[in-house]
Amino acid sequence: MEPLGHTAGGLAPEDARRRMEEAFRATASRPLFTAEARAAQEVLPHVYSSTSMTQGTVLSQFGSRYMLPLGTTRTMHETFEEVVIPPSKPIPPRHTERLISVAELDPLAKGSFPGKTDVAMLTILRVLDQHRTAGASQNLAATIRRDEFKIIYVAPMKALASEITRKLGKRLQWLGIRVRELTGDMQLTKAEIAETQIIVTTPEKWDIVTRKPTGEGEIASTVKLLIIDEVHLLNEDRGAVIETIVARTLRQVEYSQSVIRIVGLSATLPNYIDVADFLSVSRQTGLFYFDSSFRPVPLEQHFLGVKGKPNSPQSKKNLDRVTYDKVMELVQQGHQVMVFVHARKETVKTALGLREAALAEGTLEDFSCQDHPQFQFFRRDIGTSRNKEMRQLFDDGFGIHHAGMLRSDRNMMERMFEARSIKVLCCTATLAWGVNLPAHAVIIKGTQVYDSSKGAFVDLSVLDVLQVFGRAGRPGLETSGEGYIATTDDKLDHYLEAVTSQNPIESKFEKGMVDSLNAEISLGTVANVGEGVQWLGYTYLNVRMRKNPLVYGVPRGELADDPHLGKRRRDLTMAAVRKLEAARMINFDRQNEAFSVTDLGRIAAKYYIRHSSIEIFNKEFRPRMTEADVLGMLSMSTEFDQIQVRESEGKELDLIMEQAPCAVKGGPNNAHGKVNILLQGFISRYQPEDFALVSDTGYVAQNAGRIVRALLEIAISRKWANVSTVLMGMSKAIEKRLWPFDQPLRQFELKQDIFYNLERWADDYSVVDLASMTAKDLGDLVHLNERHGKAILDAAKQFPTVEISYNLRPLGPDVLKIATQPTRFVGFANSVNDPADLAAWLDVEPFSLYSFRPSDRDSSLAVTAQTFTIPQSAALFKAMAKPAHAAIRSVPEEPAIVFIPSRGQCRSIALDLITYCTLEMTTENGYLPHGVTPESLEPYVRHLQDPSLGDYIVKGVGFFHEGISKPDRTLMLQLYVEGNIRVLLVPRDACWSLPIRAGVVIVMGTQYIHLAGDGAERQVRDYALDELVRMQGRAVRHGKAGHFFLFCQAEDKDTYMRFLEEGLPLESKLLGSEELRRWYKDQRQNGIIRSRQEAVQALSFTFLARRLVTNPAYYDSSGSRNEGLSRIIDALEDSE
């Protein structure tokens, strides 16, 4: 083979080199990666970054960075590796910008440099301004219409929520704005909700609140601003909750056509564009990004990777040494240092360790603050504290701070550190979250934190690291700050990437998607597969699947064929639906791809129970269970899967189990047994000594109370009385930390001697018995003095007492309500469940009795019942509107009649139906039949005496009730019969006068408000059974199929469905009626009845006489028929 050269037509080496150099020069200005489309990069006007190209933080197409900032150094030491990232250089002003002198600022802005909280405050002020009454009032607070809006501030954790509540409340107090915290198990009453304008909560709590249509859930309907702090939590396990509440909010905006502004705040967000798209933020006007160069005090970051096997003695020794070296170096430079540790006991241990190391090296004098002018004053002050370690450490310049200390001691430490009379403060992260107490330098010692929700030690979250680093540097007093994080060398790169925003924020939604979908189905916002796919389109998962598909298992080809990933979202929805159906949490109609929630699904959504736990309950839950059985099943919940068994805890768990009143299956050798033991120990008020057991006990108790309440509702829904009683007792036991067999007075803080003597001498006495005695008698009873007896009496009298009177009239073994229609000689009635007595009373021969079941019709009638747990309120009908619309749509082209409780609700319900129709069908014609247009109805509208009805007619909706003039009612019926409008709304009381029928009949609610007396008392009453049968009859048409939809309370469904299927019950109303008394009086006065025997004989011809024999319990009767009638006569004689 001939070598390449000039003679062979090739290139000489010099020519090849020259051409390569030319090619390099030609492509020098081109981007490194060109696989993406070469369109010009979008210019975002409010993205301010000084590190765009020059300092090595270039973002990839996925949001990752290719290198650390310029100036970063990496140094290897004998026991650790150190990476130092210098402070970012301030970004120079753009040509359209200039530096503003402080003197030019508004007086309110001087001295305050805005951070995230201040940005949130500006958005709050904007809402307040939008809800002001125009006028010249000097009192600004009086112009704010406080009832028209709610503002929600979602903080990442409870500690921060408390701090934000305090800050916002203080700053807005002058405007009369109320700020309340809503976290954990706290509840807000209706009055508290009404008087509160700003609610500070956590993601989990807001998710729970927005799952409820009433009570706390009513807050969501008036929200105008939703602020999500630390939105980068999307990248953690809790991120699924944030995605859920954002998706729910965006869908609420769409369906309610009301604006809710969403503001996301974050201190670290590499792929901020993705998050902006997720929050539906305009990139041009709503996206603001500021890099670290905008910090008021530049921060130098030190990342220390300690060598040695993690958790080994050598690694811990190296960590202690590195911490001391850095603290010593900073103190010798004249700086104050905060050392953050992750356990309360570790604060004292670290402070003592630093003092001993300084003493050993002869540098303890450098820590002393005895030359401080206020040293002696603070020394006297600290002498009043009962904290021995705090007093000992103060003389050498050390302090401690954690949530387990007294509030007075914590305040004292904060004052001393702020006055610089302490050089080193060893504290936990609660100081960084709850108190603004900056120092020149902060050191995070170790990154292993015990997480009770996972039952293990986990890495310190980036959120905590950034919060601690935020305490480095004192604005206005220093020009720089330093943040140190000391971790094991295997975690060094992880924290480097996380803190410097090297990796993009990904979605964690898939893990919690099944339970989130169940919540939406329970709420009624997702009713079929199509809506489920649409719902997923509002999540951050949908954004990231399209940006980084391989991470979520989406092949590149699938994304190219389906850019919106509709098929992938459908597959995810179907997978979740199958799991929910298998757990019996939803009913799935495969033909229509529609689903409805069951009692199990509703209860799981209400109490935040995982679907995997419901699967376990389906297998283990039985109608009869003891307390031990309930505790055993409860401990199997997947909410406790993360609880681990450790060898070091064995002895203490054995000790708790010995004292436990209920047997523990499997003992402490498995996680379920450990949960069971810890819960029994919690109820028995045992105080664990092991730190991890303390955290585990708190976690178990917090979740067990919620799960037990869910199990109680499940038992009630299944009508399991025995286990319901047990669960009710267990719920109270967990909440009050008191076993059902314990002395009830143990709920009060009485002396132990009193409890001991009560259980010894008065164990057989009930609380009612104790409350009825005198203080002296009680003192004598428990062998103590009268003063102790007075304490027992005061406690006993605090128990509420309830007296209940009742009169039971059973129709059967499980039904207590009646509806009757007795008629003489020839009777026409609705289907009755037992016509034999009626026929015998009318003397109708068996061959002349024609009794038909409700199902005996010449045309089919499909009956569908859907239950709701929302009390009678406007929220109930808003929740029913969407299912009602779906019912109308399920039978195309058929007219529909919608029965509602009262005429006053006609227009609001009509508007809700029209809104859903318009959104789903993307047409402005509403329910107008095919071929009918609003213009074609104008001649009819002009004839209306009430022109406002025309707004509904042109949308295909009409009304029929006595509140409308007779000509307008006639016109409505004409339009409906002629097929010009499709939906007719009818109040309950008009069901008897309605002359028309329809293919679809919907009963929206089976309760109505009755004004008793002079109208001052409002009573909620149920529909009469015959009213409901009448409404159902409007769906029966000869030769045509009908559809009847019943929307009712969950507890009423079985009763209504039973009598709609079996026929109406029939009992006599004669007993106790005014008609009977009047008849008897007339008969006596006219001489028709002259003796008791004649009275009994006259009553024997009544239907009452027959029913006295057939159903005596209903009439409080016993003995023979004549004996029962004689007692009725006696009562009539006594009433005269």
C-alpha positions, 0 to 999 in steps of 0.5 A: 500500500502506497503511503499518502503524499503529494505524489499520491494526491493526498495531503502533506502533514503540514497541510492537514495541520493547517486545515484542522486549525482553520476548521477549529477557528471556524467552529470556535464560536459554535456551541459544544453540543448541537444535537438540539435545534439550532434556534436562538436561545430564548432571552429571559429578561429577569434572569440575573446570573453572573456565572452564565458562561465565565464561571463554569456553570453552563447548563446542559439541556437537562439542567445539569452543570458541567463544571464547578464555578471558577476559582474552586480549589480542591486540597487533600489533607491527611484526614480529610479532603477540602473543596473551597468555592469562592464567593460569586462576583457581583453581576455588573449592571446592564446598560439599562440599569444603574446603582440606586443610592439608599438615600433615593429609596422610599423611607419604608425600604431603607435598611431592609434588604429583600429576601424571599419572605419580602418577595412573598410580602409584596405579592400579599400586599398586591392581593390586599390592594386588589381587595380595597374599597375605593374611597378617601378613608384615612384608615387604610385597614378599614378599606380592605374587604377581608371576607373576599380572599384567602392567602395560603403560604405553604412552608416546608416544615412546621418550625418554619411555619411558626416563624413565618406566622409570627413574622407576617402577623407582626408586619400586617397587624396594623392593617387588621390582617389575621394570620394563623398557622394550620399544621399537624393535627390542628383544626380551624373552626368555621369562625376562625376560617372566616376571620383569617386572611392568611393561613400558613401551612405545610404541603401535607396539611394543605393537601389534606385540607383541599381534599375536604369540600367543607369545613377547612376545605372551604378555604380553597374556594376563596384562595387568591394567592398560593405561595409555595416556599422552597419549591425545590422540595419537588426533588425530595420524597415530599415533592409528590405532595407539592405536585398534587396541590399545584395540579389541584389548584390549576384544575380548580382555576380552570373549572371555577374560572377564578384566578389563583396566583401561584408564587414559587420561592426557592434558594436553589433551582438549577432548572428553574424554567421547568419549574416555571412551566410546571407552575404555569408561570410566564417565562417573560414576565413571571420568572425571576432568577438571581444567582448567589452573587446577589447575597448581601454578604458574599459566602465562601463555601467549604466542603470537607470530606472526612476519610475513614469508613462511614460510622467507624470510630476512626471516621468519627475521630477524624470528624471531631478533629477536623471540626476542632481545627476549623473552629480553632482557626476561625476563633483565632481570626476573631470570628464567632462560630456556630457548630450545627449537630443533629441531636440534642445530646450531641450539642453538649458532647461536641461543646465539651469535646471542643473544650477538652481538645483546646485544653489539651493543646493549650489554646483554651484561652483563645475561646475565653470572653472574660474581657468582654465588658458585659461578661460579669453581667451575663455570668450572674444571669447564667447563674440563675439557670438550672442547666448545669452544662450551660453554666460550666461551658459559659466561662470558657466561651462555649454555649449550647442551644436546642429545642429541649432546653427551657425557653428562658435558657434558649433566649439567654444563649441567643442574647449572649451570642448576639452580644459576642460574649460567647465565641462558639455556639453548638446547636441543632438545626432548629436554631437556623429555622426558628431564630435569625441569629447569624454568625461569621462562620457556620460549621455543619458537623456530620450529615447523618440525621435520624428520620423517624418517618423512615426509621433510619439515619438519612442524609441531611437534606439540602434544604437544611444545609442551605438554611444553615449556610444562610446564617453565615455572615452578618448583614451590615456588620461584616463583608463576608461569611463562611459556611463549612459542611463536614461529611464523609468522603463518599458523600462529598460529591453529593453535597457539592452537586446539591448545594451548587445546583449541579443536578436538575430537580426531578419529579418524585410523583410516580411514588405517590401517584396512586394515592394522589389519584384516589384523592382526586377521584374522592374529591370528584375532580377526576371521574374517568380515564380521560380526566386522569390523563388530563390531570397528569398533564398538570404535574411536574412529572409531565414536564420532566418526562418530556425534558429528560425521558430516559430517567422516567423510562420513556424511550426516545422514539416514543417521545418523538411519536407522541410529543405530549406523551398522551399514551404514557400518561394514559398507561400511568393512569390505567396502572394506578386505576387497576391498583385502586380497583384491586384494593376496592377503593374505586369502582371502574366501569371499563366500558365507559372508562369511568370510575367512582369512589367507594367508602374505602377510597373516600376514607383513605383519601380523608385520612391520608391512608396509603392504598397498600395499607387498605389492601392489608385491612381488606385481608385482616379486618373482621367484624369481631376483634379485640383490642389486641387484634386491632393493635396487631392489624394496625401495626401491619400498616405500610405507614410503618414499613420504615420502622426497623428493629435494632439489636441495641433496643432489644432490652428496652422493648422487652421491658415495655412489652412486659408492661403492655396490657395486650399480647404482642404477636411475634414480640419485639423481633420484627417491625410489626411487633416493635410498632405494637409495643411502642404504641402500647408504651405510648398509651401507657405513658412510658418514656423511652430512654433510647434516642431512636426509640423516642423518635420512633414512638412519636412517629408511631403515635402520630400516625396510629391515631389517624389510622385508627380513626380511618378504621373506625369509619370503615367499620361503621360503613360496614355496620360492624358494631362490635369492632366499632366499639373497640376502635372507638375506645382505641382512638380515645386511648391513643388521643388521651394516652389512657387505656379504656380500663384506666381511671378516667380521672387520669386525664387530669394532673392530680397527684399520684397518691390520689390516683393510687388511692382511687384505684385502691378504694374507689375502683367500682365508682363511676365518674357520675358517682364521684361527681354526686358526692361531697368533697369530705365524702370523697376524701374519706372514700379515698382515705385522704383529706377533704382538700384531696376530695375537693380536687377529685370532685372538681375533676369529676365535675368537668366530665360532660353528662348527656341525657338521651330520651328516645322512642324506637319504632322499627319497620324491620330489624335495621330500619326505623322510618315509615311512609304510609298511604292507607285508603279504604275499599279501593287502594291505589298505591306505590309498590309496598313491601308487604301488601298482605295486611293492607289487603286483609284490612280492605277485605280484598280477596287474594285473587283481587290483590295486584301487587307489583314490585318496583322493577315490574315495568314495561320499560327498563329503568336503570337506577344509580346511586352515588354517595357523598359525605359532605353535610348539607351546604353549598359545598355539597351541591358544588361537589354534586354538579360535576357528577350531575353533568356527567349523568346528563352526558352519559345519555346523549340527546335525552332530556333531563330533569334535575330535582334540587332541594329548594327554588333558591338553589336553582340558579347557582346549580344551573351556573355550575352545570353550565360551567362544566358543560362549557369546559368539557364540550368546548362550546358556548351553547351549553345543553342546547340540543343539536340543531338549536342555537341561542339565536333561534330561541330569541323569540321565546326569550322576548316573551319572558316576563322575567328577562333574567331567565333568558340567560339560562334558556339560551344555554339549554337550561330551564326552571319549573317552580311556583316562584316563576310566573305562570306564563313563564312556567308554561313557556318553560314547559313548552320549550322543554317538550318541543326539545328546544331546551334539554335540562329542567331544574325542579325544586323538591316541593314541585315534584307533585305538580310537574306534568312531564317525564324525561329520559334522565332524572337526577335527584341532587341531594335528599335533604332540605332545610325546614324553617321551624316555628317563626323561621328562627330555627333551621332544621335539616330534614330528609325527603319523604320516601313517597317524594323520592318514588314520585321523582323516580316515576318521572323517569318512567316512560312507556316504551322507552328506557329511563335512567334515575340517578340518586345523589344522597348522603352515604348513611342514607343510601342503603335505606333509600335503595332498599325501599326503591327496590323492595317497595314502600313500608306501610304503617298506621299513623292513627296512633297519637294523631290529633284526628284520633283524639278528635274522632274519639271525642266526637263519638263520645259526645254524640253517644255513638260510643258509650262504653270501653267495649264499644270503643275497642270494637270501633278501633278494631276496624282500623288498619292500626288494629291489624298492625298492632299484632303484626308489628307491635314494637313499632307501636310500643304494644304488648299482649293481645290486640284488644289489650293494646287497643284498651291501652290506647283508649286509656290514653285517650281518656287521660288526654281529655 
